[in-house]
Amino acid sequence: MEQSIEHRDKRGNLVIIRPICNHDVAPLREFHDELSEETVENRWFYNYSFGLRTDPKRLLHQCTNTEKGFALVALVEGKLSGIGRAFFSEPQGCIAHVAFTIRDIDQSFGIGTILLSELTSIIIERKRNEKKRRITIIAEVLRTNKKMVGLFQKQGFTLLCRGYDDTLHVEKSLSI
């Protein structure tokens, strides 16, 4: 994805999905400032401090490191509302890890579903260009994060309990 794609959320608001870029560092700091402790814990599985989440070097790396993956931002009415990342692992790169966060005020309006859909589309496109036949998309989710668990279930992901911690492993294998 080199350009922006427009969607509408459940409220009818314009949602623009585009690749993250260098000028997103300041909006990312503001985005992280607006996340509740619950949202932070749901995303990173612990209360990741604001200072660490918004370290300028980390944010710049997040915006520019595309060696093994990519990141997208969701803008709602022009304001950064979400960020989604995907990276490829395993020697053949047939496993894609996804993670995304939506700011609290915009949760439950379909923006996470939109981000997951766009992440998936890019993953499929990249792997198709590499002549891959299958890709498995995976994520880790806290069992208590009912919104995210429901989102993955609605998108056809399989939920796997590991039994030894508070996370669920979700995955979806696709023929491409």
TAKA-V574362 format. One line per field, one symbol per residue. psi: psi as a letter, one per 20 degrees, with the letter a starting at -180 (. if undefined). A space follows every 50 residues. Layout:
BEGIN
psi: ???
END
This chain:
BEGIN
psi: oirqpqrpaiijqpppprqqrhjigghhggghhiprhggghhgijrnpqg gghjphggggghhiojgjbrqqqppokipohqpqqpqqrqgikjpppqqq ppqghjqjjjhgggggghgggggggghghjkqhqqppqrppphimhghgg ghghjjqpppphiiajqqpqqpppp.
END
